Amino acid sequence: MTSHQRARQEDADDVTARIREPVIPLERIDTDATLSRDTSFEKDRLVVHVDDHETTTGHGPRWYEHDLATVARMLDTDLAVGLTENEAAHRLVEFGPNDLGGDNGPSAWRVLISNLVNPMNGILAVALAIALIARDWVEGAVLVVVILTNTLLGFRQEYKSEKTMEALRKLASPTAMVIRGGMAPTLIAAPLLVPGDLVLLAEGDQVPADLRVIDAVNLAATEALLTGEPIAVRKSIDPIVPRADMPAHAILPLGDQVCMAFKSTTVAYGRGKGIVTATGMKTAIGTMAAQVAAGSKARAEAKTPLERSMMRMMMVCLGVALVLGVIVFAVNKWKLTDTQVLLYAIATAVAILPESLPAVLTVIMAFGVSTMAKQRAIVRRLASLEELGQVTHICSDKTGTLTEGTMAAVAGWVLGAEITITGAFHAAGGIEGLSRAALEPVLRVMGLCHTCSITLDETTKMYSGTGDTTEIALAVAAHRQGQTKESAENVEFVTEYPFDATLKCMSVVYRNLDANQFVILTKGAVEAIVARSAAYQVADPTIAHAAAGHANEIAATVHVLTPEYVTTEIMARAEFMAAQGLRVLALAHRHLAITSTNELKLQEPTLRSEYERDLVFLGLVGIMDPPRAETAGAVAACQSAGIVVHMITGDHPATAAAIAKKIGLLSDADAGNPARVMVAPQWDALSDEQVDAMDELPLVLARCSPETKVKMIQALHRRGQTVAMTGDGVNDAPAISYADVGIAMGLGGADVTKQASDLTLTDDCFATIVQAIAQGRRIFTNIQKFTLHLLSGNVSEVVALIIGLAFSDGNGSPIFPMSPIQILWINLVTSSPIALALAVEPADDDVMRVSPRRHGVFTRELMADTLVNGAVMGALTLVQFVAVAYLHAVDPLHSVVPTASCNKVFTTECEAVFRARAVAFVTLSLLLLVHGLNCRSPRTSVLRTVWRDAKVLVVAMMAGLVVIAPLPYLPVINTKVFQHAPFDYEWGYIAATLVVFMLVAEAYKAAKRAWWPVASVVMHDDGDDVPGAIVVER
């Protein structure tokens, strides 16, 4: 058995690697990717075809399975000499440069033109042409602004994919130390590396390509870039032998490929050598780059439900406008040269086209962006605001998103007592459970036995460190208690025994000048420390909890370590802590007399085993990446809103499940359910058909690769779900680009992840996502409100205008119930402010206590409301026109024989027509103002209006009244521009009409509540760990 196999066997029993984790059987991976293999080196690799873009996963051939001789033979290189310069040059031509390159993207002009020439802008252009024909310069200017805004937003979106690639390119290592032709190591540009090159690695280096490690001296790499986990992965040269139950095509997660080093990761400590197995886009990071680009492209090409609905609606309106124009000309016997008929046809077309809808949509989106920015969420893609309101599932990375993203000591069992360590990386914090005096030997090991360095930022009062994350966690906890290397008094450093993967421990030796002793301070894996211990130390109960004054007292007693104590106390405690998701380390020390023999032998590394024995066991310390303080509340809020939260992490399943339980994502029952907590190999081995057949998808996926996260997104999409993906690392970028809403962490997030996202949180707070979703739901609801108002107004105008074709004077000439200018005024000046007021309405109180909407904007109820309200307003407007022009006129309209057209020129004979037209105009305008109150809720009575929430709408209504009321009385403007005239007693008719309309609207709502029930899922806490749901009528 090789040393690496022995280490893997020991890891199976090591509580620091999650004690007694079950072995997960793997099957052949069957994903959306197309796999191909061949025997040649160029094709003997795992290939993923993503949208016809071929990239390698960086896994194949499975280099980690082969011994060094086989790897060298497959790559046709020499493990000592490396490639010759000629061979390297030949391979550079064959495989290309080692970068994440590609083309420079499409031409800026071509992208601009493609966004300018599209169906939506075409419809807006038709509306613009109509406005210009009608000489409505204001409307024309507004439409020009809308067209330009839509074009520039699309232009910006298409270039985001290229920006994402640029961010990935910046991750590339600039240089590499390479051995070629047996010559001395030479520093070359990393893009010049080729498969088969020998590369040297040292502490702090960025790995320049995917490597098979062939030499490792205490080598460890930080792979959070790819796996999301902050703990450095120790490297080995030994191949990983597949388990007997592992299918031939199963691939280990990147975090488990300990004999591989991956491009763009960082060497945490140690040194080593590797042979290049993949370069450029064929590396693991290259695969992610391809996935990000494919996801961004697919999302850019796809239309959101709102965009599709609006497009269909605009096309329908355009078609109806054309039909109405034909009707107008047909009724008027195809008088194509008659300007009045042409203007009436244009007015009818304008009436059905909601010209202000794109402008209002742009305003509401801009308002949403501004509001969310104040809530620390930066919107990068406007369409995501709509999709936020429909999110049904959130897939979240664990590290740095749900958790702090840094390893911290949080608990322990030392000197026979349980302790709690608070503060994480904050300056404020401490250790509860034992006094400072009692903790002295423990703090000495934590504060002195490490090779890391930590600093405290006096401004933020936060710690930061460089080195091994486990050592940093211990050093920070000790630093808060005043125990540091710098503050240690009367001691001198003698030597250090670095961590050894076989021994699984490290030690430092100090000379205690006061006691005239050598002190050996040791930490490591539990079983390794226990095996080297002969005694254990417990706190003296007389001073264990003393606050102060015992600094020089011995606050502990020492006992002989027995097998029973190891089993019932130490190992039992270690297993319990590991089950809580903690990484468990053991601490110990030993005192030796200062002699010349000891002094010489202690400094000889080969004799460390002679001194790392007969230790006194001090206790256990549990380290974890703790959940953020606000995460549990945010998860509960999501569950209350009917949103399912999934944790997708590269960490171990025990750790992931423990964190999920702490934040309320998993109940006790779910934590033990293998269908709810799965590991990536188990999930990846399932075919799409098997995944789709599952009743429920797992809530926790552990040991995930970037491909695993993408597969979960795709599985949810196949179920018709709207998915948000949150993350901070580069490994999250592919899934973020594939999700409906990609959310990146702004403070600790990688640049590429931010570029791929739709939303960036400036406070890295998961709770901000809940606020963002609430804003998305508010925006979606308000879109329905103002869409109902605008479309019902259009319907009312069409009803009035089309039925109005029946009106004619004594000459048989058609009389228009409203002029084209009146129609344009109603559409843009009267309706738009009300629509804007509805667009900025505050969210309902229960916005985050109902299930996500699974329908688009144009529901059957909204269309019914549009037709009913529009028809009633149009009919009441016509009633007013008829009453004034026929019933109360001295000369009824049909008996009037004007000398000039009453549609254009004001004469004495046309006074009744102009008067009736003014009454109809004011009636419809005021109906639309009060209709804004109806649009606030499709079913709730106006009598239940909370006026403080409707204050913007009330202001818009008052402003509309002030603007409309004078229009019939303004000289020249009334008869020359609007083609209407003053009136007086008809104000009573108008007031009565408003009352009638509101009564009809209230009766319609009451009828819907009685005979058209709509089910809505309202969430509540049913007392279990995870909130449940009930169905109630809304």
Residue pairs with C-beta under 8 A, 6 or more apart in sequence:
1 9
2 238
3 236
3 238
3 501
3 502
4 236
4 237
4 238
4 239
4 240
4 258
4 259
5 238
5 241
6 502
7 236
7 501
7 502
8 240
10 504
10 525
10 527
11 17
12 20
12 21
13 19
13 20
13 527
14 504
14 525
14 526
14 527
15 525
15 526
15 527
15 574
15 575
15 577
15 578
15 584
16 525
16 526
16 578
16 583
16 584
16 585
17 652
18 578
18 652
18 653
18 654
18 655
19 574
19 575
19 578
19 579
20 575
21 652
21 653
21 654
23 243
23 245
24 679
24 681
24 682
25 245
25 246
25 682
25 685
26 245
26 246
26 247
26 250
26 681
26 682
26 684
26 685
27 247
27 250
27 685
27 686
28 247
28 248
28 249
28 250
28 685
29 35
29 249
29 250
29 251
29 684
29 685
30 685
30 686
30 687
30 688
31 684
31 688
31 707
31 711
32 688
32 711
32 714
33 48
33 49
33 50
33 707
34 47
34 48
34 49
35 46
35 47
35 48
35 249
36 43
36 47
37 43
37 44
37 45
37 46
37 47
37 60
38 44
41 74
41 75
41 76
41 195
42 94
42 95
44 60
44 61
44 74
45 56
45 60
45 61
45 278
45 282
46 56
46 57
46 59
46 60
46 61
46 251
47 54
47 55
47 56
47 57
47 60
48 54
48 55
48 56
48 57
48 287
48 290
48 707
50 290
50 291
50 294
51 294
51 297
51 298
53 290
53 293
53 294
55 281
55 282
55 286
55 287
55 289
55 290
55 291
56 278
56 281
56 282
56 283
56 286
56 287
57 251
57 284
57 287
57 707
58 210
58 254
58 262
58 263
58 278
58 282
58 283
58 284
58 285
58 286
58 287
59 251
59 257
59 284
60 251
61 74
62 251
62 252
63 71
63 212
63 259
63 260
63 277
64 212
64 239
64 240
64 252
64 257
64 258
64 259
64 260
65 239
65 240
65 241
65 242
66 74
66 212
66 239
67 239
68 79
68 212
68 214
68 237
69 79
71 212
71 214
71 275
71 277
72 78
72 79
72 275
75 195
75 196
75 275
75 276
75 277
76 196
77 83
77 196
77 197
77 198
77 275
78 182
79 198
79 214
79 275
80 182
81 179
81 181
81 182
82 178
82 179
82 180
82 181
82 182
82 196
82 197
82 198
83 91
83 180
83 181
83 194
83 196
83 197
83 198
84 180
84 181
85 180
85 181
87 196
88 180
88 192
88 194
88 196
88 197
91 194
91 195
91 196
92 192
92 194
95 194
95 195
95 279
95 280
95 282
96 279
96 280
97 191
97 192
97 279
97 280
98 172
98 190
98 191
98 192
98 193
98 194
98 208
98 209
98 279
98 280
99 169
99 172
99 190
99 191
99 280
100 165
100 168
100 169
100 171
100 172
100 280
100 281
100 285
100 286
100 289
101 169
101 280
101 281
102 165
102 281
102 293
104 162
105 159
105 161
105 162
106 158
111 155
111 158
111 159
112 151
112 155
114 158
115 150
115 151
115 152
115 154
115 155
115 158
116 147
116 151
118 154
119 311
119 315
120 150
120 310
120 311
120 314
120 358
121 147
121 150
121 151
123 314
123 315
123 318
123 353
124 143
124 146
124 147
124 150
124 358
125 147
126 318
126 353
127 143
127 350
127 353
127 355
128 140
128 143
128 144
128 147
130 346
130 349
130 350
130 353
131 137
131 139
131 140
131 143
131 350
131 355
131 824
132 140
133 346
134 343
134 346
134 347
134 350
134 820
134 821
134 824
136 821
136 824
138 828
139 355
139 824
139 828
142 355
142 356
142 359
142 828
143 355
143 359
145 359
146 358
146 359
146 362
149 362
150 358
150 362
153 382
157 300
157 381
158 300
160 296
160 300
160 380
160 381
160 755
161 293
161 296
161 297
161 300
163 755
164 292
164 293
164 296
164 733
164 737
164 752
164 755
164 756
165 289
165 292
165 293
166 755
167 750
167 751
167 752
167 754
167 755
168 285
168 288
168 289
168 292
168 730
168 733
168 752
170 751
171 225
171 264
171 285
171 730
171 750
171 752
172 190
172 191
172 208
172 263
172 264
173 190
173 205
173 206
173 207
173 208
173 209
173 263
173 264
174 189
174 190
175 187
175 188
175 189
175 190
175 208
176 187
176 188
176 189
176 190
176 193
176 197
176 199
176 208
176 209
177 185
177 186
177 187
177 199
177 200
177 201
177 202
177 205
178 185
178 186
178 187
178 188
178 193
178 197
178 198
178 199
178 200
179 185
179 186
179 197
179 198
179 199
179 200
180 186
180 197
180 198
185 200
190 208
190 209
193 199
193 208
193 209
193 276
193 279
194 276
194 279
195 276
195 277
195 278
195 279
196 275
196 276
197 209
197 275
197 276
198 214
198 273
198 274
198 275
198 276
199 208
199 209
199 211
199 273
199 274
199 275
199 276
200 271
200 272
200 273
201 207
201 211
201 219
201 261
201 267
201 271
201 272
201 273
201 274
202 267
202 271
203 267
203 268
203 269
203 270
203 271
204 266
204 267
205 266
205 267
206 264
206 265
206 266
206 267
207 221
207 261
207 262
207 263
207 264
207 265
207 266
207 267
207 274
208 263
209 263
209 276
209 277
209 278
209 279
209 283
210 260
210 261
210 262
210 263
210 276
210 277
210 278
210 279
210 282
210 283
210 284
211 260
211 261
211 262
211 274
211 275
211 276
211 277
212 259
212 260
212 274
212 275
212 277
213 219
213 235
213 236
213 237
213 259
213 260
213 261
213 272
213 273
213 274
214 237
214 272
214 273
214 274
214 275
215 237
215 272
215 273
215 274
216 235
216 236
216 237
216 270
216 272
217 270
217 271
217 272
218 234
218 269
218 270
218 271
218 498
218 499
218 500
218 501
219 234
219 235
219 267
219 269
219 270
219 271
219 272
220 232
220 233
220 234
220 235
220 267
220 268
220 269
220 270
220 468
221 232
221 233
221 235
221 261
221 262
221 265
221 266
221 267
221 268
222 230
222 232
222 233
222 265
222 266
222 267
222 268
222 469
223 229
223 232
223 233
223 254
223 255
223 262
223 265
224 230
224 399
224 729
224 731
225 264
225 265
225 266
225 285
225 729
225 730
225 731
225 750
226 254
226 255
226 262
226 264
226 265
226 284
226 285
226 288
226 650
226 705
226 706
226 729
226 730
226 731
227 253
227 254
227 255
227 650
227 704
227 705
227 731
228 397
228 398
228 399
228 400
228 649
228 650
228 651
228 704
228 727
228 728
228 729
228 731
228 732
229 255
229 399
229 649
229 650
229 651
230 399
230 405
230 406
230 407
230 469
230 625
231 407
231 469
231 470
231 583
232 268
232 269
232 468
232 469
233 255
233 258
234 258
234 501
235 258
235 259
235 261
235 270
235 272
236 258
236 259
236 501
237 259
238 259
239 259
240 252
240 256
240 257
240 258
240 259
242 250
247 685
250 681
250 685
251 681
251 684
252 681
253 650
253 680
253 681
253 703
253 704
253 705
253 708
254 260
254 262
254 284
254 650
254 705
255 650
255 703
256 703
260 277
261 267
261 272
261 274
262 283
262 284
262 285
263 278
263 279
263 283
263 284
263 285
263 286
264 285
264 730
268 467
268 468
269 451
269 467
269 468
278 284
278 286
280 286
281 287
281 289
281 290
285 730
287 706
287 707
288 706
288 730
288 731
288 733
288 734
291 706
291 707
291 710
291 733
291 734
291 737
291 738
292 733
292 734
292 737
292 752
292 756
293 737
294 737
295 710
295 734
295 735
295 736
295 737
295 738
295 756
296 737
296 756
298 738
299 737
299 738
303 311
304 383
304 386
304 387
305 386
305 387
305 390
305 856
305 857
306 383
306 386
306 780
306 783
306 856
306 857
307 383
308 856
309 856
309 857
309 858
310 357
310 361
310 857
312 858
313 858
314 353
317 352
317 353
317 354
317 794
318 353
320 352
320 798
321 348
321 349
321 352
321 353
322 349
324 345
324 348
324 349
324 351
324 352
324 798
324 801
324 802
325 345
325 346
325 348
325 349
327 348
327 802
327 805
328 341
328 344
328 345
328 348
328 805
329 335
329 336
329 341
329 345
331 805
331 814
332 338
332 341
332 344
332 805
332 814
335 341
336 342
340 814
340 816
340 901
340 903
340 904
341 814
343 820
344 801
344 814
344 816
344 820
344 903
346 820
347 801
347 816
347 818
347 819
347 820
347 823
347 824
348 798
348 801
348 802
350 820
350 823
350 824
350 827
351 794
351 797
351 798
351 801
351 823
351 827
352 794
352 797
352 798
353 794
354 790
354 791
354 794
354 827
355 827
355 828
356 790
356 827
356 828
356 831
356 832
356 835
357 787
357 790
357 835
359 832
360 786
360 790
360 832
360 835
360 836
360 839
361 783
363 836
363 839
364 779
364 782
364 783
364 786
364 836
364 839
364 840
365 382
365 385
365 779
367 839
367 840
368 379
368 385
368 775
368 776
368 779
369 379
369 382
369 385
371 775
372 378
372 379
372 385
372 759
372 771
372 772
372 775
373 379
375 768
375 771
375 772
375 775
376 761
376 762
376 763
376 765
376 768
377 759
377 760
377 761
377 762
377 768
377 769
377 771
377 772
377 775
378 746
378 759
378 760
378 761
378 762
379 385
379 758
379 759
380 757
380 758
380 759
380 760
381 758
381 759
383 758
384 740
384 741
384 742
384 758
384 759
384 776
385 775
385 776
385 779
386 776
386 779
386 780
386 783
387 722
387 740
387 741
387 758
387 776
388 724
388 741
388 759
388 772
388 773
388 775
388 776
388 777
388 779
389 773
389 776
389 777
389 778
389 779
389 780
389 781
389 852
389 853
390 722
390 740
390 776
390 780
390 852
390 853
390 854
391 643
391 722
391 723
391 724
391 740
391 741
391 773
391 776
391 852
392 642
392 643
392 644
392 721
392 722
392 723
392 852
392 854
393 643
393 644
393 645
393 646
393 716
393 721
393 722
393 723
393 724
394 638
394 643
394 644
394 645
394 646
394 723
394 724
394 725
394 726
394 769
395 646
395 648
395 709
395 712
395 713
395 716
395 723
395 724
395 725
395 726
395 735
395 739
396 402
396 645
396 646
396 647
396 648
396 725
396 726
396 727
396 766
397 647
397 648
397 649
397 709
397 726
397 727
397 728
397 729
397 731
397 732
398 625
398 647
398 648
398 649
398 651
398 656
398 659
399 405
399 625
399 649
399 650
399 651
399 728
399 729
400 727
400 728
400 729
400 745
400 748
400 749
400 764
401 726
401 727
401 728
401 745
401 764
401 766
402 627
402 628
402 631
402 635
402 647
402 659
402 663
402 766
403 625
403 626
403 627
403 628
403 631
403 659
404 424
404 425
404 625
404 626
404 627
404 628
405 625
405 728
405 748
406 424
406 425
406 469
406 472
406 473
406 625
407 469
407 470
407 472
407 473
407 583
407 623
407 624
407 625
408 421
408 423
408 424
408 425
408 473
408 476
408 477
408 623
408 624
408 625
408 626
409 421
409 446
409 473
409 474
409 476
409 477
409 621
409 622
409 623
410 420
410 421
410 422
410 424
410 582
410 622
410 623
410 624
410 626
411 418
411 419
411 420
411 421
411 577
411 580
411 582
411 621
411 622
412 418
412 419
412 421
412 442
412 619
412 620
412 621
412 622
413 419
413 573
413 577
413 619
413 620
414 434
414 439
414 442
414 587
414 618
414 619
414 620
414 621
415 434
415 438
415 439
415 441
415 442
415 537
415 538
415 539
415 544
415 555
415 556
415 618
415 619
416 536
416 538
416 539
416 619
417 433
417 434
417 538
417 539
417 544
418 433
419 431
419 432
419 433
419 434
419 439
420 431
420 432
420 433
421 429
421 430
421 431
421 432
421 477
421 621
422 429
422 430
422 431
422 432
423 429
423 430
423 477
423 480
424 626
425 462
425 463
425 464
425 476
426 461
426 462
426 463
427 456
427 461
427 462
427 463
427 480
428 461
429 477
429 480
430 480
430 481
431 439
431 477
431 481
434 539
434 544
434 545
435 543
435 544
435 545
435 546
435 547
435 548
435 550
435 555
436 481
436 547
436 548
436 551
437 543
437 546
437 548
437 549
437 550
437 551
437 553
437 555
438 539
438 540
438 543
438 544
438 545
438 546
438 555
438 556
439 481
440 551
440 555
441 537
441 556
441 589
441 618
442 587
442 618
442 619
443 478
443 481
443 483
444 483
444 488
444 519
444 521
444 589
445 521
445 522
445 523
445 587
445 588
445 589
445 618
446 474
446 475
446 477
446 478
446 483
446 523
446 587
446 621
447 474
447 475
447 478
447 479
447 481
447 483
447 484
447 485
447 488
448 483
448 485
448 488
448 491
448 508
448 510
448 521
449 474
449 506
449 507
449 508
449 521
449 522
449 523
449 587
450 467
450 468
450 471
450 472
450 474
450 475
450 508
451 467
451 468
451 471
451 496
451 498
452 465
452 466
452 467
452 468
452 471
452 472
452 475
453 465
453 466
453 467
454 463
454 464
454 465
454 472
454 475
454 476
454 479
455 463
455 464
455 465
456 462
456 463
456 479
457 463
457 464
463 472
463 476
463 479
465 472
465 475
465 476
466 472
470 583
470 585
470 623
473 623
474 523
474 585
474 621
474 623
475 484
477 621
478 484
485 493
488 510
490 512
490 513
490 514
491 510
491 511
491 512
491 513
491 519
492 510
492 511
492 513
493 508
493 509
493 510
493 511
494 509
494 510
494 511
494 518
494 599
494 602
494 603
495 508
495 509
495 602
495 603
496 506
496 507
496 508
496 509
497 506
497 507
497 508
497 509
497 605
497 608
497 612
498 506
499 505
499 506
499 524
500 506
503 524
503 528
503 608
503 609
503 612
504 524
504 525
504 527
504 528
505 522
505 523
505 524
505 525
505 528
505 529
505 532
505 612
506 522
506 523
506 524
507 520
507 521
507 522
507 523
507 608
507 611
507 612
508 520
508 521
509 518
509 519
509 520
509 521
509 602
509 611
510 518
510 519
510 521
511 517
511 518
511 519
511 594
512 518
512 519
512 591
515 591
516 593
516 594
517 591
517 592
517 593
517 594
518 591
518 592
518 593
518 594
518 598
518 599
518 602
519 589
519 590
519 591
519 592
520 589
520 590
520 591
520 592
520 611
520 612
520 615
521 589
522 529
522 532
522 587
522 588
522 589
522 590
522 612
522 615
523 529
523 585
523 586
523 587
523 588
524 585
524 586
525 585
525 586
526 570
526 571
526 574
526 584
526 585
526 586
526 620
528 586
529 586
529 587
529 588
529 615
529 617
530 561
530 566
530 570
530 571
530 586
530 617
532 588
532 612
532 613
532 614
532 615
533 561
533 588
533 614
533 615
533 616
533 617
534 560
534 561
534 613
534 614
534 615
534 616
535 558
535 559
535 560
535 561
535 614
535 615
535 616
535 617
536 558
536 559
536 561
536 565
536 570
536 616
536 617
536 618
537 556
537 557
537 558
537 559
537 616
537 617
537 618
538 556
538 557
538 559
539 555
539 556
540 554
540 555
540 556
540 557
543 550
543 553
543 555
544 555
546 555
558 616
559 565
561 617
570 586
570 617
570 620
573 620
574 584
574 586
574 620
577 584
577 620
577 622
578 584
578 654
579 654
579 658
580 622
580 658
581 624
581 654
581 655
581 656
581 657
581 658
581 659
581 662
582 622
582 623
582 624
582 655
582 658
583 622
583 623
583 624
583 655
584 620
584 621
584 622
584 623
585 620
585 621
585 623
586 617
586 618
586 619
586 620
587 617
587 618
587 619
587 620
587 621
588 615
588 616
588 617
588 618
589 615
589 616
589 618
590 611
590 614
590 615
590 616
592 598
592 602
592 611
601 607
601 610
601 611
602 611
624 655
624 658
624 659
625 651
625 659
627 659
627 662
627 663
628 765
628 766
630 765
630 766
630 767
631 663
631 766
631 767
632 662
632 663
632 664
633 767
634 765
634 766
634 767
634 769
634 770
635 645
635 663
635 664
635 665
635 766
636 664
636 1027
637 767
637 770
637 848
638 644
638 645
638 769
638 770
638 773
639 645
639 664
639 1019
639 1026
639 1027
640 848
640 849
640 1019
640 1020
640 1021
640 1027
641 770
641 773
641 848
641 849
641 850
641 851
641 852
641 1019
642 850
642 851
642 852
642 1017
642 1019
642 1029
643 773
643 852
644 699
645 665
645 699
646 697
646 698
646 699
646 700
646 701
646 712
647 656
647 659
647 660
647 665
647 699
647 700
647 701
648 701
648 704
648 708
648 709
648 712
648 735
649 656
649 700
649 701
649 702
649 704
650 702
650 703
650 704
650 705
650 731
651 702
651 703
652 702
652 703
653 677
653 678
653 679
653 700
653 702
653 703
655 702
656 677
656 700
656 701
656 702
657 666
657 671
657 677
657 700
657 702
660 666
660 671
660 677
660 699
660 700
661 667
661 668
661 671
661 1025
664 1025
664 1026
665 699
665 700
665 1026
666 676
666 677
666 699
666 700
666 1025
666 1026
667 1024
667 1025
667 1026
668 1025
670 676
670 677
670 699
670 1026
671 677
675 694
675 695
675 696
675 698
676 696
676 698
676 699
676 700
677 698
677 699
677 700
677 702
678 698
678 700
678 701
678 702
679 701
679 702
679 703
680 701
680 702
680 703
680 704
680 705
680 708
681 703
683 691
683 698
683 701
683 708
683 711
683 712
684 705
684 707
684 708
684 711
688 714
688 715
688 718
691 697
691 711
691 715
692 715
692 718
692 719
697 712
697 715
697 716
697 719
701 708
701 709
701 712
705 731
706 731
706 732
706 733
706 734
706 735
707 734
709 725
709 731
709 732
709 734
709 735
710 734
710 735
710 738
712 735
713 723
713 725
713 735
713 738
713 739
714 738
716 723
717 723
720 854
722 740
722 741
722 852
723 739
723 740
723 741
724 739
724 740
724 741
724 742
724 743
724 769
724 773
725 732
725 735
725 736
725 738
725 739
725 741
725 742
725 743
726 732
726 736
726 743
726 744
726 745
726 766
726 769
727 733
727 735
727 736
727 743
727 744
727 745
727 749
727 753
728 744
728 745
728 748
728 749
728 750
728 753
728 764
729 749
729 750
729 753
730 750
730 752
730 753
732 744
732 753
733 750
733 752
733 753
733 756
734 756
735 742
736 742
736 743
736 744
736 753
736 756
736 757
737 756
741 758
741 759
742 756
742 757
742 758
742 759
743 757
743 758
743 759
743 760
743 761
743 769
743 772
744 753
744 754
744 756
744 757
744 759
744 760
744 761
745 753
745 760
745 761
745 764
746 754
746 760
746 761
746 762
746 763
746 764
747 762
747 763
747 764
748 764
749 760
749 764
754 760
759 772
761 768
761 769
770 848
773 848
774 843
774 847
774 848
775 843
777 843
777 847
777 848
777 852
777 853
778 841
778 842
778 843
778 844
778 847
780 853
780 857
781 841
781 843
781 844
781 847
782 838
782 839
782 840
782 841
783 839
783 857
784 857
784 859
784 862
784 938
785 838
785 839
785 841
785 935
785 936
786 834
786 835
786 836
786 838
786 839
786 935
787 857
787 858
787 862
788 862
788 865
788 866
788 869
788 935
788 938
789 831
789 834
789 835
789 838
789 928
789 931
789 932
789 935
790 831
790 835
791 866
791 870
792 865
792 866
792 867
792 869
792 870
792 873
792 931
792 935
793 826
793 827
793 831
793 870
793 873
793 928
793 931
794 827
794 870
795 866
795 867
795 869
795 870
795 871
795 873
795 874
796 869
796 870
796 871
796 872
796 873
796 874
796 877
796 924
796 927
796 928
797 818
797 823
797 826
797 827
797 874
797 924
798 870
798 874
799 870
799 871
799 873
799 874
799 875
799 877
799 878
800 817
800 818
800 874
800 877
800 878
800 881
800 920
800 924
801 816
801 817
801 818
801 823
803 874
803 878
804 815
804 816
804 817
804 818
804 878
804 881
805 814
807 814
807 815
807 816
807 817
807 881
807 885
807 893
808 814
808 815
808 893
808 894
809 815
809 893
809 894
809 896
809 897
809 898
809 902
809 913
810 894
810 895
810 896
810 897
810 898
811 897
811 898
813 901
813 902
813 903
814 903
815 885
815 893
815 902
815 903
815 913
816 903
816 917
817 877
817 878
817 881
817 916
817 917
817 920
818 917
818 920
818 921
818 924
819 903
819 917
819 978
819 979
819 980
821 977
821 978
821 979
822 917
822 921
822 978
822 979
822 980
825 921
825 925
825 978
826 921
826 924
826 925
826 928
829 963
830 925
830 928
830 929
830 960
830 964
831 928
833 956
833 959
833 960
834 928
834 929
834 931
834 932
834 953
834 956
834 957
834 960
836 956
837 932
837 952
837 953
837 955
837 956
838 932
838 935
838 936
838 953
840 952
841 936
841 949
841 950
841 952
841 953
842 949
846 1018
849 1018
849 1019
849 1020
850 1016
850 1017
850 1018
850 1019
850 1034
851 1016
851 1017
851 1018
851 1019
851 1029
861 938
861 1008
861 1012
861 1014
862 938
865 938
868 1004
869 931
869 934
869 1001
869 1004
872 997
872 1000
872 1001
873 924
873 927
873 928
873 931
873 997
874 924
876 923
876 927
876 993
876 996
876 997
877 920
877 923
877 924
877 927
878 920
879 993
880 916
880 919
880 920
880 923
880 986
880 989
880 990
880 993
881 916
881 917
881 919
881 920
882 916
883 916
883 919
883 989
884 912
884 915
884 916
884 919
884 920
884 983
884 986
884 989
885 892
885 893
885 912
885 913
885 915
885 916
886 892
886 893
886 894
889 912
889 916
890 912
891 909
891 912
893 912
893 913
893 916
896 902
896 909
896 910
896 912
896 913
897 909
898 907
898 909
898 910
899 907
899 909
900 907
900 910
902 909
902 910
902 913
902 914
903 979
904 979
906 914
906 975
906 976
906 979
906 981
911 981
914 975
914 979
914 980
914 981
915 980
915 981
915 982
915 983
915 986
917 979
917 980
917 981
918 967
918 968
918 974
918 978
918 980
918 981
918 982
918 983
919 983
919 986
919 989
919 990
921 967
921 968
921 978
921 980
922 964
922 965
922 967
922 968
922 990
923 989
923 990
923 993
925 960
925 964
926 961
926 964
926 990
926 994
927 993
927 994
927 997
929 956
929 957
929 960
929 961
929 964
930 957
930 994
930 997
930 998
931 997
931 1001
932 953
932 956
932 957
933 942
933 945
933 950
933 953
933 998
934 942
934 998
934 1001
934 1005
936 942
936 945
936 950
936 953
938 1005
938 1008
939 1005
939 1008
939 1009
939 1014
939 1034
940 1005
941 1002
941 1005
941 1006
942 998
942 1001
942 1002
943 1002
947 954
967 973
967 974
967 978
967 980
968 974
968 978
968 980
968 981
968 982
968 983
969 982
974 980
974 981
974 982
975 981
1013 1033
1014 1033
1014 1034
1015 1031
1015 1032
1015 1033
1015 1034
1016 1031
1016 1032
1016 1033
1016 1034
1017 1029
1017 1030
1017 1031
1018 1029
1018 1030
1018 1031
1018 1032
1019 1027
1019 1028
1019 1029
1020 1027
1020 1028
1020 1029
1020 1030
1021 1027
1021 1028
1022 1028
